[in-house]
């Protein structure tokens, strides 16, 4: 079952991205490198609880 998650930038603490993941196959926190408009470059975004 897929659930919606929010991604938060580790550097600026902005919550910019909404995505989904399958918790049965990926129980760990998701960590993606995405674009941050405030930093004007790519940064690490980590899954946060709603």
Secondary structure in CASP SS format (residue, H / E / C, confidence):
PFRMAT SS
TARGET T0000
AUTHOR 0000-0000-0000
METHOD secondary structure of the structure
MODEL  1
X C 1.00
X E 1.00
X E 1.00
X E 1.00
X E 1.00
X E 1.00
X E 1.00
X E 1.00
X E 1.00
X C 1.00
X C 1.00
X C 1.00
X C 1.00
X C 1.00
X E 1.00
X E 1.00
X E 1.00
X E 1.00
X E 1.00
X E 1.00
X E 1.00
X E 1.00
X C 1.00
X C 1.00
X C 1.00
X C 1.00
X C 1.00
X C 1.00
X C 1.00
X C 1.00
X E 1.00
X E 1.00
X E 1.00
X E 1.00
X E 1.00
X E 1.00
X C 1.00
X C 1.00
X C 1.00
X C 1.00
X E 1.00
X E 1.00
X E 1.00
X E 1.00
X E 1.00
X E 1.00
X E 1.00
X E 1.00
X C 1.00
X C 1.00
END
